[in-house]
């Protein structure tokens, strides 16, 4: 090595020849400066190795094709998780300087500095110290070389086991070694001159301890325990025994052989053992647990492939034979006899036992009893006593001495586990036994036949209706004579029974929806008592059947229909249950209304009611017949207010049946104010006529019509009708309209020769009397909705009066019909005042304008 440059954890440069032999020292790196706690030291290049002291050696011959070669030394601290790297660069330099002329490396074909590993026999008897190897350096021909060594066995545990002579390089052992404790040693040998120069690479020398067969094999368990079912076939694996040897693996010292030394009980060999694997298999075809339940095998394991001179050890294997159901149970007796009183229930009458050779308590010996004949009515039952394995015969249903004085049963027995036929055995027949049961006669009470009886009662039955009979018989005589019947208190109080006849009658009006009848049925315990006081009981179930006692009704009968004519949904209810309720059938009985209204099915409960075509606004009373599924029907009067509105809330007048009038406080106040207003109008007209003011605004034709001045309020939706004749306030209008300031009046007169000028065309239309046969022509005077709205909108809050005065009689009281319209536009008022004179004429006149006016006038007259 010509130069050494080390920068810890950064970069190290070594100047070396272009060709290096294997084992050549390249240089030394100070590892402590980089990572003092390094536990793992490795090189990224396999051609170089790094020792713990930082020495870098070649592991093989290395030649440089170029002038530089690099690799990395990796240092790891596994506990502290720290890694450091040192980058090493090798620079080829042919002009290296030598330390001395004699330092020139001599090339030889064989070197003595790298001997083969040494071998030392374990447990060697010496004599000690025992020479085991010698190391020599070829440079000893030119230098004075001193040898030294370090490592395990020298200056590390076990210390003092080896040492090396300083001058000769001989390695000696001081005592015997156990290979199982120290299989080998790696020591580092050094060769140096007296001045400290090391002409040789430190030599790692291996001393291998050769194995001696000083350890006998041993089993991994003290006792091996296995189980195998009885009657297993030959070849079935029972288990495996395993042994180990501490001697050197893969040698004869650890090549083991197994064999069975003995078997207990010493009968025909039942198992075999594989010598190499230690697998135990079944050998005998007849393993019978009932003969031998457990086998004990003494097993030997020997090394040296089982040679007699090998070391051996013995172990124990216990094999338990598991029980299978290869023995069928048999009854100890083939016939039994017992007795029991009639009508006794849930009593034990007999115990039977069996013999079974299988293992007691296991499923192969647990008996399962059954009655295979003579128990068609399920009066008997067999159980197993788990403690004794006996069969218990019980009576679960009372026996009748009069029907059978003796019962003969055949019982059989099996095991819980299925039967397995043993090899070379014949099929076993199931064991059976016969049991004779004698029935003892006992004086017994009456018996209901059947003990549970159902009767149906109709919900429509009257009180005292007989719904059936429930009778009991005396088992001794077979008849019902002398038996009394009674229902204990605390049960259904809507049923009673005749004491002597057993006839069941209703005690109340039955209603499935009331009180204790809500569930529609009741279970009643009935007592039957004979002459001797013996009592028998029976259960009577009375079920209330529904009937058709209600007819369907439509609950809501008043509706409002707006001008969108949205169909009305009619829904009926019926208090009955199926099949006396839904589906319902709706129809209209009035043929005249059926032409204007129609019914459309919605579902089983509801229908839709809607007009067939254009019908006038008004109140309609429609009788609707609803029939249930059983045909029972009811009629409901449906009142529909067909109103000129957008939503039902806009129609402010509630629906009332014809002739029904309710006079409220506001109505009375309106009548009083109307009367005062009428009086004020008359005074005003008289004053205006006297002063001659109105003559400037009224034509001669209209002056003869006795106009009455009135204010007008804006109409609601219901007044926006074509039949109401509005007054136009344009200057071109020719007619009876007179406008003075913010007031406008008009008059409609019935009489001969009087005409009502058409607002639309300016022509005159004659309004004749109905009584005189005149035909009213009003259609040309009708205005559309928009025209009427344009007329009334500026006059919201005013009043419109339709007046008629009998000119012939000149009566002081006029027929006055007044409508009040609120700012919302909905109808709020009614008739202001009416006179009971000339009633028919007034009504006929109002008919010409609008049928609604007549309805209101009739109401006024009736008031």
Rosetta blueprint (number, residue, H / E / L):
1 X L
2 X L
3 X E
4 X E
5 X E
6 X E
7 X E
8 X L
9 X L
10 X L
11 X E
12 X E
13 X E
14 X E
15 X E
16 X E
17 X L
18 X L
19 X E
20 X E
21 X L
22 X L
23 X L
24 X L
25 X E
26 X E
27 X E
28 X E
29 X L
30 X L
31 X H
32 X H
33 X H
34 X H
35 X L
36 X L
37 X L
38 X L
39 X L
40 X E
41 X E
42 X E
43 X E
44 X L
45 X L
46 X L
47 X L
48 X E
49 X E
50 X E
51 X L
52 X L
53 X L
54 X L
55 X E
56 X E
57 X E
58 X E
59 X L
60 X L
61 X L
62 X E
63 X E
64 X L
65 X L
66 X L
67 X L
68 X E
69 X E
70 X E
71 X E
72 X E
73 X E
74 X E
75 X E
76 X E
77 X E
78 X L
79 X L
80 X L
81 X L
82 X E
83 X E
84 X E
85 X E
86 X E
87 X E
88 X E
89 X E
90 X E
91 X E
92 X E
93 X L
94 X L
95 X L
96 X L
97 X L
98 X L
99 X L
100 X L
101 X H
102 X H
103 X H
104 X L
105 X L
106 X L
107 X L
108 X L
109 X L
110 X L
111 X L
112 X L
113 X L
114 X L
115 X L
116 X L
117 X L
118 X E
119 X E
120 X E
121 X E
122 X L
123 X L
124 X L
125 X L
126 X L
127 X L
128 X L
129 X L
130 X E
131 X E
132 X E
133 X E
134 X E
135 X L
136 X L
137 X L
138 X H
139 X H
140 X H
141 X H
142 X L
143 X L
144 X L
145 X E
146 X E
147 X E
148 X E
149 X E
150 X E
151 X E
152 X E
153 X L
154 X L
155 X L
156 X E
157 X L
158 X L
159 X L
160 X L
161 X L
162 X E
163 X E
164 X E
165 X L
166 X L
167 X L
168 X L
169 X L
170 X E
171 X E
172 X E
173 X E
174 X L
175 X L
176 X L
177 X L
178 X L
179 X L
180 X L
181 X L
182 X L
183 X L
184 X E
185 X E
186 X E
187 X E
188 X E
189 X E
190 X E
191 X E
192 X E
193 X E
194 X L
195 X L
196 X L
197 X L
198 X L
199 X L
200 X L
201 X L
202 X L
203 X E
204 X E
205 X E
206 X E
207 X E
208 X E
209 X E
210 X E
211 X L
212 X L
213 X L
214 X L
215 X L
216 X L
217 X L
218 X E
219 X E
220 X L
221 X L
222 X L
223 X E
224 X E
225 X E
226 X E
227 X E
228 X E
229 X E
230 X L
231 X L
232 X L
233 X L
234 X L
235 X L
236 X L
237 X E
238 X E
239 X E
240 X E
241 X L
242 X L
243 X E
244 X E
245 X L
246 X L
247 X L
248 X L
249 X L
250 X L
251 X L
252 X H
253 X H
254 X H
255 X L
256 X L
257 X E
258 X E
259 X E
260 X E
261 X E
262 X E
263 X E
264 X E
265 X L
266 X L
267 X L
268 X L
269 X L
270 X L
271 X E
272 X E
273 X E
274 X L
275 X L
276 X L
277 X L
278 X L
279 X E
280 X E
281 X E
282 X E
283 X L
284 X L
285 X L
286 X L
287 X L
288 X L
289 X L
290 X L
291 X L
292 X L
293 X L
294 X E
295 X E
296 X E
297 X E
298 X E
299 X E
300 X E
301 X E
302 X E
303 X L
304 X H
305 X H
306 X H
307 X L
308 X L
309 X L
310 X L
311 X L
312 X E
313 X E
314 X E
315 X E
316 X E
317 X E
318 X E
319 X E
320 X E
321 X E
322 X E
323 X L
324 X L
325 X L
326 X L
327 X L
328 X L
329 X L
330 X E
331 X E
332 X L
333 X L
334 X L
335 X E
336 X E
337 X E
338 X E
339 X E
340 X E
341 X E
342 X L
343 X L
344 X L
345 X L
346 X L
347 X E
348 X E
349 X E
350 X E
351 X E
352 X E
353 X L
354 X E
355 X E
356 X L
357 X L
358 X L
359 X L
360 X L
361 X L
362 X L
363 X L
364 X L
365 X L
366 X L
367 X E
368 X E
369 X E
370 X E
371 X E
372 X E
373 X E
374 X L
375 X L
376 X L
377 X L
378 X L
379 X L
380 X E
381 X E
382 X E
383 X E
384 X E
385 X L
386 X L
387 X L
388 X L
389 X L
390 X L
391 X E
392 X E
393 X E
394 X E
395 X E
396 X L
397 X L
398 X L
399 X L
400 X L
401 X L
402 X L
403 X L
404 X L
405 X L
406 X E
407 X E
408 X E
409 X E
410 X E
411 X E
412 X E
413 X E
414 X E
415 X E
416 X L
417 X L
418 X L
419 X L
420 X L
421 X L
422 X L
423 X L
424 X L
425 X L
426 X L
427 X L
428 X L
429 X L
430 X L
431 X L
432 X E
433 X E
434 X E
435 X E
436 X E
437 X E
438 X E
439 X E
440 X E
441 X L
442 X L
443 X L
444 X L
445 X L
446 X E
447 X E
448 X E
449 X L
450 X L
451 X L
452 X E
453 X E
454 X E
455 X E
456 X E
457 X E
458 X E
459 X L
460 X L
461 X L
462 X L
463 X L
464 X L
465 X L
466 X E
467 X E
468 X E
469 X E
470 X L
471 X L
472 X E
473 X E
474 X E
475 X L
476 X L
477 X L
478 X L
479 X L
480 X L
481 X L
482 X L
483 X L
484 X E
485 X E
486 X E
487 X E
488 X L
489 X L
490 X L
491 X L
492 X L
493 X L
494 X L
495 X E
496 X E
497 X E
498 X L
499 X L
500 X L
501 X L
502 X L
503 X E
504 X E
505 X E
506 X E
507 X L
508 X L
509 X L
510 X L
511 X L
512 X L
513 X L
514 X L
515 X H
516 X H
517 X H
518 X L
519 X L
520 X L
521 X E
522 X E
523 X E
524 X E
525 X E
526 X E
527 X E
528 X E
529 X E
530 X L
531 X L
532 X L
533 X L
534 X L
535 X E
536 X E
537 X E
538 X E
539 X E
540 X E
541 X E
542 X E
543 X E
544 X E
545 X E
546 X L
547 X L
548 X L
549 X L
550 X L
551 X L
552 X L
553 X E
554 X E
555 X L
556 X L
557 X L
558 X E
559 X E
560 X E
561 X E
562 X L
563 X L
564 X L
565 X L
566 X L
567 X L
568 X E
569 X E
570 X E
571 X E
572 X E
573 X E
574 X L
575 X L
576 X L
577 X L
578 X L
579 X L
580 X L
581 X L
582 X L
583 X L
584 X L
585 X E
586 X E
587 X E
588 X E
589 X L
590 X L
591 X H
592 X H
593 X H
594 X H
595 X L
596 X L
597 X E
598 X E
599 X E
600 X E
601 X E
602 X L
603 X L
604 X L
605 X L
606 X E
607 X E
608 X E
609 X E
610 X E
611 X E
612 X L
613 X L
614 X L
615 X L
616 X L
617 X L
618 X E
619 X E
620 X E
621 X E
622 X E
623 X E
624 X E
625 X E
626 X E
627 X E
628 X L
629 X L
630 X L
631 X L
632 X L
633 X E
634 X E
635 X E
636 X E
637 X E
638 X E
639 X E
640 X E
641 X E
642 X E
643 X L
644 X L
645 X L
646 X L
647 X L
648 X H
649 X H
650 X H
651 X L
652 X L
653 X L
654 X L
655 X L
656 X L
657 X L
658 X L
659 X L
660 X L
661 X L
662 X L
663 X L
664 X L
665 X H
666 X H
667 X H
668 X H
669 X H
670 X H
671 X H
672 X H
673 X H
674 X H
675 X H
676 X H
677 X H
678 X H
679 X H
680 X H
681 X H
682 X H
683 X H
684 X H
685 X H
686 X H
687 X H
688 X H
689 X H
690 X H
691 X H
692 X L
693 X L
694 X H
695 X H
696 X H
697 X L
698 X L
699 X L
700 X H
701 X H
702 X H
703 X H
704 X L
705 X L
706 X L
707 X L
708 X L
709 X L
710 X L
711 X L
712 X L
713 X L
714 X L
715 X L
716 X L
717 X H
718 X H
719 X H
720 X L
721 X L
722 X L
723 X L
724 X L
725 X L
726 X L
727 X L
728 X L
729 X L
730 X L
731 X L
732 X L
733 X L
734 X L
735 X L
736 X L
737 X L
738 X E
739 X E
740 X E
741 X L
742 X L
743 X E
744 X E
745 X E
746 X L
747 X L
748 X L
749 X L
750 X L
751 X L
752 X L
753 X L
754 X L
755 X E
756 X E
757 X E
758 X L
759 X L
760 X L
761 X L
762 X L
763 X L
764 X E
765 X E
766 X E
767 X L
768 X L
769 X L
770 X L
771 X L
772 X L
773 X L
774 X L
775 X L
776 X L
777 X L
778 X L
779 X H
780 X H
781 X H
782 X L
783 X L
784 X L
785 X H
786 X H
787 X H
788 X H
789 X H
790 X H
791 X H
792 X H
793 X H
794 X L
795 X L
796 X L
797 X L
798 X L
799 X E
800 X E
801 X E
802 X E
803 X E
804 X E
805 X L
806 X L
807 X L
808 X L
809 X L
810 X L
811 X L
812 X L
813 X L
814 X L
815 X E
816 X E
817 X E
818 X E
819 X E
820 X E
821 X E
822 X L
823 X L
824 X L
825 X L
826 X L
827 X E
828 X L
829 X L
830 X L
831 X L
832 X L
833 X E
834 X L
835 X L
836 X L
837 X L
838 X L
839 X H
840 X H
841 X H
842 X H
843 X H
844 X H
845 X H
846 X H
847 X H
848 X H
849 X H
850 X L
851 X H
852 X H
853 X H
854 X H
855 X H
856 X H
857 X H
858 X H
859 X H
860 X H
861 X H
862 X H
863 X L
